[in-house]
Amino acid sequence: MQVGIIGTGYVGLVVGACLAETGNHVVCADIDEEKIYSLQQGQSPIYEPGLEPLLRHNLSEKRLGFTTDVGACVEHAEVIFIAVGTPADEDGSADLQHVLSVAETIGKHLNEEKIIITKSTVPVGTAAKVREEIERHTSQPFHICSNPEFLKEGDAVEDFMRPDRIVIGVESDQVKATLEELFSPFVRSGNPMIFMDIASAEMTKYAANAMLAVRISFMNQIAALCEKAGADVDLVRRGIGSDPRIGRAFLYAGAGYGGSCFPKDVRALVRIAEEMGIDMSLPRSAQEWNDFQKEIVLRKLTGELGDDLSGLRIAIWGLSFKPETDDLREAASLTVIPKLIERGAEVAAHDPKGMESARTELPPEVEYAPDEYAACEGADALLILTEWLQYRRPDLGRIKTLLKRPLIVDGRNLFRPETMEGLGFTYLSIGRRDVR
C-alpha cells in the first residue's frame, strides 16, 4: 500500500518505519529541511530504542522515503496519516493550527479518492474540522478516519509492532476493510482491532491518558499519606495491585509524570469538558497534584539543608521525563534544577541520553557530568529524578566516598531504605520512612 505520513516527530517516524517494515511503501513529509536531510541519511533526530535501525533498514530496501514536498507526498499516497504536533494553547486546549494547515495542503493536492487519518492527539470534533478544511480546497472524494496512537516513549516501536489494541474511528465499511488490511500484520496474535465512530475514537485517547494520569497522582497522594501514617507505599502498591480489578500498572509513587502526552492531554480534556459544561474535577485535580509533586525532591532537600543552598553542590541523576528517551518535555528536571540554581546551588547533572537536549532547556550554569559517578564528586547531595536502569544498581560505597555528605533524595524509590540505613546514608524517598 502507498502510505503518506505528514509529520516526522515521535509518532510520525514510528508509524512510518513500522508500516514500511511490513511491506508498505511509505513517504514521510515534513517542512523541516534539516530534519529531513538527517532522516534521508538514516539518522533519527530523536532517541527511541529500535527506531534508527528500522529507519536505515527500510531506507536501504527503498520502502521508506523522506521529503519536504508535502504536496507530492499527498498526491502519491493512497492512505495519508496526519501526525503533526498539537501543542497546548495558553488556555490548555489543543492548538490545531498545524493539523488544519496540513488539511489545507491535502485539499489543494488531492488528485483522487484517498483515506485521510488523524493520528495526532486531537479533541473530539477535530475530524469534522479537518473534513471542512479539505473540502474548501477540493471536490475530490475522500474519507476521514481517526486512529489515535497509544505509544509509550521508550517502547514506541514495540508498542506499534505488537499493540495491545488498535482503535480506529471510521464511517464506511469500505474504509474499514482497507484499514483492516493495513493493520492486520500487527494483530496476528489476536489482540483486538476496535472499530468505532470517529468521535468515540478521538475521546478514547484522552480518556486513556487521563485515567493513567489519575492513577499516578492518586498513588502520589497515597504516598504523602503513607509518610504521615508510617506506612510504606511500595507495600501498599503491591497490596492493591494484586487486585485484578486494579492491576499493577501506573501505581508507582515518584516525582510526578511528564512527557508529551499526559500533561497536555489532561489539560486539553479538562478544557474540552469545560466548553461542554462538564466539571472534570478528577483529572484537573490529578494535574494540579502532579505539578505539586514535581517539586517533592526539592522540598525534601531544603527540609534537610535549608532554603538557602548557596555554596552547595547538588548532583542530579536523570534529566529526561522517563527512561529510554531523550525527551525533556514536562520533566521534573525542568522544574527542580532552575529552582536549585535560584537558591544558590551549583548543579552537576547526568543523563544517559538527555544531556544534549537539556543544554537548550536548562540554565547555562548547569554542569554536565560524563557519568553518574562524576556528577557525585564533591556534591552535598544526590537527587534522583529519572529511573534509568544504570542508576538502579550503582556502587553505593563509591557514591558515599564521592559525596561530601551521604545524602540522597530519591524521587523514584530505586533503593531499599534498610539497605541505605546499613550503608550509613541519609536517604529520603517517596512514601516510605526516612533514613538518617
matplotlib code that plots the C-alpha trace (Angstrom):
import matplotlib.pyplot as plt

x = [0.0, 1.2, 1.3, 2.0, 2.9, 2.8, 4.9, 8.2, 8.0, 7.8, 4.5, 5.1, 8.6, 7.5, 4.3, 6.3, 9.1, 6.8, 4.4, 7.4, 8.7, 5.5, 6.0, 4.2, 5.8, 5.9, 6.9, 7.2, 7.0, 8.0, 8.8, 11.9, 14.7, 17.5, 15.5, 14.5, 18.2, 19.3, 16.5, 17.5, 20.9, 19.3, 19.9, 16.9, 16.5, 15.2, 16.4, 13.9, 15.1, 15.0, 13.9, 17.1, 17.9, 14.4, 14.7, 18.0, 16.8, 13.7, 15.6, 18.0, 15.1, 13.6, 10.3, 10.8, 11.5, 11.6, 10.7, 10.0, 7.4, 4.2, 2.1, 3.9, 3.5, -0.2, -0.5, 1.3, -0.3, -3.5, -3.6, -2.4, -1.7, -1.7, 0.9, 1.9, 2.0, -0.9, 0.8, -1.2, -2.6, -2.5, -5.9, -4.9, -6.8, -5.1, -3.7, -4.9, -3.2, -0.7, -3.4, -5.6, -2.7, -1.9, -5.6, -5.4, -2.4, -4.1, -7.2, -5.0, -3.2, -6.0, -5.9, -8.1, -10.1, -8.0, -8.2, -7.0, -6.3, -5.8, -3.0, -2.3, -3.9, -6.9, -10.1, -13.5, -14.8, -11.4, -12.1, -15.1, -12.9, -10.3, -13.0, -14.3, -10.9, -10.1, -13.5, -12.7, -9.9, -11.1, -14.1, -12.4, -14.0, -12.1, -12.6, -11.7, -10.7, -9.3, -6.6, -5.3, -1.8, -1.1, 2.7, 4.9, 8.1, 11.0, 8.8, 7.2, 8.4, 7.4, 4.1, 3.3, 4.6, 2.7, -0.1, -2.5, -5.3, -5.7, -8.5, -10.0, -12.8, -14.4, -17.6, -17.8, -17.3, -15.1, -12.6, -12.8, -11.8, -8.8, -7.6, -8.1, -5.7, -3.2, -3.1, -3.6, 0.2, 0.2, -2.6, -1.8, -1.5, -5.2, -5.2, -8.2, -8.7, -11.6, -13.7, -16.0, -17.3, -14.8, -15.9, -15.5, -12.1, -11.0, -12.3, -10.7, -7.2, -7.9, -9.8, -6.9, -4.3, -6.4, -7.1, -3.4, -2.6, -5.2, -3.7, -0.2, -1.4, -3.6, -0.6, 1.4, -1.3, -1.3, 2.5, 2.1, -0.4, 1.9, 4.7, 2.4, 1.0, 4.3, 3.2, 5.3, 3.8, 5.7, 3.9, 0.6, 1.2, 1.8, -1.3, -3.7, -2.0, -2.7, -6.4, -7.3, -9.8, -7.0, -3.9, -0.2, 0.5, 1.0, 0.9, 4.4, 4.9, 7.5, 8.4, 5.4, 4.7, 5.8, 6.3, 4.5, 1.1, -0.1, 0.2, -1.0, -3.9, -5.2, -5.3, -7.0, -9.6, -10.4, -10.7, -13.0, -15.2, -15.5, -16.6, -19.3, -20.4, -18.9, -16.8, -13.9, -12.7, -10.9, -8.4, -8.0, -7.0, -4.6, -2.8, -2.7, -1.2, 1.3, 2.5, 2.9, 4.6, 7.4, 8.9, 8.8, 12.5, 13.3, 11.0, 12.7, 16.2, 15.5, 13.9, 17.2, 19.6, 17.5, 16.1, 19.5, 21.6, 24.4, 27.8, 26.3, 26.8, 23.9, 24.2, 21.3, 20.7, 18.2, 17.0, 14.5, 10.9, 11.3, 14.0, 14.8, 14.1, 15.9, 12.6, 12.6, 9.1, 7.4, 10.2, 10.8, 14.3, 12.9, 11.1, 13.7, 17.0, 16.2, 14.9, 18.1, 20.1, 17.7, 18.6, 22.3, 23.2, 25.7, 24.3, 26.1, 23.8, 23.9, 21.5, 22.4, 20.6, 19.1, 22.1, 22.2, 18.5, 19.0, 21.6, 18.9, 16.2, 18.1, 20.0, 23.5, 25.0, 24.3, 27.4, 27.0, 28.9, 30.4, 28.9, 26.8, 29.8, 31.4, 28.2, 28.5, 32.1, 32.2, 28.4, 26.5, 23.5, 22.3, 18.8, 17.4, 14.8, 14.7, 14.8, 17.3, 18.4, 22.1, 21.0, 19.3, 22.4, 25.2, 28.3, 26.8, 30.0, 31.8, 29.0, 29.3, 33.0, 32.4, 29.7, 30.7, 27.8, 25.9, 22.6, 20.4, 16.9, 15.4, 12.4, 11.9, 12.3, 15.2, 16.8, 15.5, 15.6, 17.1, 20.0, 20.7, 20.5, 23.0, 25.4, 25.1, 23.3, 20.7, 18.1, 14.8, 12.4, 8.7, 6.0, 8.5, 10.3, 13.2, 16.6, 19.1]
y = [0.0, 3.5, 5.4, 9.1, 10.4, 14.1, 15.0, 13.4, 13.6, 10.6, 9.4, 10.0, 8.4, 5.3, 4.9, 5.3, 3.0, 0.2, 0.4, 0.2, -2.8, -4.7, -4.2, -0.9, 1.9, 4.9, 8.5, 10.8, 14.5, 17.5, 21.1, 21.0, 20.7, 19.9, 17.1, 15.6, 15.7, 13.8, 11.2, 10.7, 9.7, 7.2, 9.4, 9.8, 13.2, 11.5, 8.7, 5.8, 2.2, 0.3, 3.2, 4.1, 0.6, 0.3, 3.6, 2.5, -1.0, 0.3, 3.2, 0.6, -1.6, 1.5, 1.1, 4.3, 7.8, 11.3, 14.6, 18.3, 18.2, 17.7, 18.1, 15.4, 13.1, 13.6, 13.0, 9.7, 8.2, 6.0, 6.4, 9.7, 10.0, 13.4, 13.2, 16.8, 18.3, 19.6, 21.7, 23.1, 26.6, 29.1, 28.1, 24.4, 23.5, 21.7, 24.0, 22.7, 25.1, 22.6, 19.9, 22.3, 23.6, 20.1, 19.6, 22.7, 21.2, 17.9, 19.6, 21.5, 18.3, 15.8, 14.2, 11.1, 9.3, 8.8, 7.8, 10.5, 9.5, 11.8, 10.2, 13.3, 13.5, 15.8, 16.9, 15.4, 17.2, 17.7, 15.2, 17.3, 20.4, 18.6, 17.5, 21.1, 22.4, 19.8, 20.4, 24.1, 23.3, 20.2, 18.5, 15.1, 12.4, 11.4, 9.6, 10.9, 8.5, 8.7, 6.3, 7.6, 6.4, 4.6, 4.6, 4.9, 6.8, 4.3, 1.4, 3.0, 0.6, -2.4, -0.8, -0.3, -3.7, -5.6, -3.3, -4.4, -2.8, -0.7, 1.8, 3.2, 5.6, 5.1, 6.0, 3.3, -0.4, 0.2, 2.2, -0.4, -3.2, -1.2, -0.4, -3.9, -5.0, -2.2, -3.0, -6.8, -7.7, -6.1, -8.1, -11.6, -12.6, -11.9, -8.5, -6.5, -4.1, -2.0, 0.0, 2.7, 6.1, 8.9, 10.9, 7.9, 7.2, 10.8, 10.6, 7.2, 8.7, 11.5, 9.2, 6.6, 9.2, 10.9, 7.6, 6.8, 10.3, 9.9, 6.6, 8.1, 11.2, 9.0, 6.9, 10.0, 11.3, 7.9, 8.2, 11.5, 9.9, 6.9, 9.2, 10.8, 7.4, 5.5, 3.2, 2.0, 3.0, 0.2, -2.4, -0.6, -0.7, -4.4, -5.0, -3.1, -4.0, -7.7, -7.0, -7.9, -5.1, -2.6, -4.2, -3.2, -0.7, 3.0, 2.6, 3.8, 6.8, 9.3, 12.8, 13.1, 12.3, 14.3, 13.9, 15.0, 13.3, 13.1, 16.8, 18.2, 15.7, 16.0, 19.8, 19.6, 17.1, 19.4, 22.3, 20.4, 19.4, 23.0, 24.1, 21.4, 22.4, 19.3, 19.7, 17.3, 17.8, 14.4, 14.8, 18.5, 17.5, 14.9, 17.6, 20.0, 17.4, 16.4, 20.0, 19.9, 16.5, 17.6, 19.7, 17.0, 16.2, 20.0, 20.2, 17.2, 18.6, 22.0, 20.4, 18.8, 21.6, 24.7, 27.1, 28.8, 26.5, 29.0, 27.3, 23.8, 21.4, 19.2, 16.1, 15.2, 11.7, 11.8, 14.7, 13.1, 12.7, 8.9, 6.3, 5.2, 8.6, 11.9, 13.8, 16.5, 17.8, 18.4, 16.5, 17.1, 18.3, 21.4, 22.3, 21.3, 22.4, 26.1, 26.4, 24.8, 27.5, 30.2, 29.2, 29.5, 25.8, 24.5, 21.7, 18.8, 16.6, 13.3, 11.5, 8.7, 10.2, 13.6, 15.9, 17.2, 18.2, 19.6, 22.1, 24.1, 23.7, 24.2, 27.2, 27.6, 27.3, 23.5, 21.3, 18.1, 15.1, 12.3, 9.7, 9.3, 9.0, 12.1, 14.0, 13.0, 14.1, 16.8, 17.1, 17.9, 15.7, 13.5, 13.9, 11.1, 12.3, 9.5, 5.8, 4.8, 1.1, 2.1, 4.0, 1.0, -1.0, 1.5, 1.2, 2.8, 2.5, 4.5, 7.1, 7.6, 8.3, 10.8, 12.8, 15.4, 14.3, 11.0, 12.5, 11.0, 12.3, 9.6, 10.7, 7.3, 4.9, 3.0, 1.7, 0.0, 2.1, -0.7, -1.1, 2.6, 2.6, -0.1, 1.8, 4.9, 7.2, 9.8, 8.6, 10.3, 8.7, 8.9, 7.4, 5.5, 6.1, 8.5, 7.1, 9.3]
z = [0.0, -0.7, 2.6, 3.3, 6.7, 7.3, 10.4, 11.5, 15.2, 17.6, 16.2, 12.5, 12.5, 14.4, 12.3, 9.0, 9.9, 11.2, 8.3, 5.9, 7.8, 7.0, 3.2, 2.5, 0.5, 2.9, 2.4, 5.4, 4.8, 6.9, 6.2, 8.4, 5.8, 8.3, 9.9, 6.5, 5.4, 8.5, 8.1, 4.4, 5.8, 8.2, 11.3, 13.7, 15.3, 18.5, 20.7, 20.6, 21.1, 17.9, 15.7, 13.9, 12.7, 11.4, 9.5, 8.0, 7.0, 5.2, 3.5, 2.1, 1.0, -0.7, 1.2, 3.1, 2.0, 3.3, 1.6, 2.3, -0.6, 1.4, -1.7, -3.6, -0.6, -0.7, -4.4, -4.4, -1.3, -1.0, 2.8, 4.5, 8.2, 9.8, 12.6, 13.3, 16.8, 18.8, 21.5, 24.4, 23.9, 26.7, 28.0, 28.0, 24.8, 21.9, 19.3, 16.0, 13.7, 12.3, 11.8, 9.9, 7.9, 6.8, 5.9, 3.7, 1.9, 1.5, 0.0, -2.6, -3.7, -3.5, -7.0, -6.4, -3.7, -0.6, 3.1, 5.5, 9.1, 12.0, 14.1, 16.1, 19.5, 18.9, 20.7, 19.8, 16.7, 15.0, 12.2, 11.2, 11.1, 9.1, 6.7, 6.3, 5.7, 3.0, 1.3, 1.0, -1.5, -3.4, -5.0, -5.0, -2.8, 0.4, 3.7, 7.1, 9.9, 13.4, 14.6, 18.0, 19.0, 22.3, 22.0, 25.1, 24.6, 25.2, 23.9, 20.9, 18.2, 20.3, 21.1, 17.4, 16.2, 19.0, 20.1, 22.9, 20.8, 17.7, 17.8, 14.6, 14.0, 10.6, 8.7, 6.0, 5.5, 2.5, 4.6, 7.4, 5.0, 3.8, 7.3, 8.4, 5.6, 6.5, 10.2, 10.1, 10.4, 13.9, 15.4, 14.3, 18.0, 18.5, 20.2, 19.1, 16.3, 17.6, 15.1, 16.3, 15.3, 14.9, 18.0, 20.2, 18.8, 19.5, 23.0, 23.7, 23.5, 26.0, 28.3, 28.4, 29.2, 31.8, 33.5, 33.7, 35.0, 37.7, 38.8, 39.1, 41.1, 43.3, 44.3, 44.9, 47.2, 49.0, 49.3, 51.1, 53.5, 54.0, 55.1, 57.7, 58.9, 59.0, 56.1, 53.1, 49.7, 48.0, 50.1, 49.6, 45.9, 45.9, 48.1, 45.9, 42.6, 43.3, 43.0, 39.3, 39.3, 39.8, 38.3, 38.8, 36.1, 36.8, 40.6, 41.3, 43.5, 42.4, 41.3, 39.0, 35.4, 32.4, 28.6, 25.5, 26.3, 29.9, 31.0, 27.7, 27.1, 30.7, 30.4, 27.0, 28.3, 31.2, 28.7, 26.4, 29.3, 30.5, 27.0, 27.1, 30.6, 32.4, 35.5, 35.1, 38.7, 38.9, 36.0, 36.9, 40.5, 39.1, 37.1, 40.0, 42.3, 39.6, 39.4, 43.2, 43.1, 40.7, 43.5, 46.1, 45.9, 46.3, 49.3, 50.9, 50.1, 51.6, 54.6, 55.2, 54.2, 54.4, 51.7, 51.1, 49.1, 48.4, 48.1, 48.0, 45.1, 44.1, 41.9, 39.6, 38.2, 35.3, 33.1, 30.7, 31.8, 31.8, 31.0, 27.4, 25.9, 25.4, 25.8, 28.5, 27.9, 31.3, 33.0, 36.8, 36.0, 34.2, 37.5, 40.1, 38.5, 37.9, 41.5, 42.8, 40.9, 42.2, 45.7, 45.0, 44.4, 41.9, 39.8, 38.3, 36.2, 34.3, 32.0, 29.6, 26.6, 27.6, 28.2, 24.7, 24.8, 28.3, 27.1, 25.3, 28.0, 31.3, 32.7, 31.3, 34.8, 34.8, 34.6, 32.7, 34.0, 31.8, 34.1, 37.2, 39.5, 38.2, 39.0, 42.6, 43.1, 45.8, 45.9, 49.1, 48.0, 45.2, 43.7, 41.6, 39.1, 36.4, 37.0, 34.3, 34.6, 35.2, 38.3, 39.9, 40.9, 41.3, 43.6, 46.6, 48.6, 45.9, 45.9, 49.6, 49.3, 46.4, 48.2, 50.8, 52.9, 52.4, 51.5, 48.7, 47.9, 45.7, 43.6, 42.1, 45.1, 43.5, 46.7, 49.9, 53.0, 55.1, 52.6, 52.7, 56.5, 56.7, 54.5, 56.6, 54.2, 54.9, 52.4, 51.7, 49.3, 48.4, 50.7, 52.8, 56.0, 56.0, 56.9, 58.8]

ax = plt.figure().add_subplot(projection="3d")
ax.plot(x, y, z, "-o")
ax.set_aspect("equal")
plt.show()
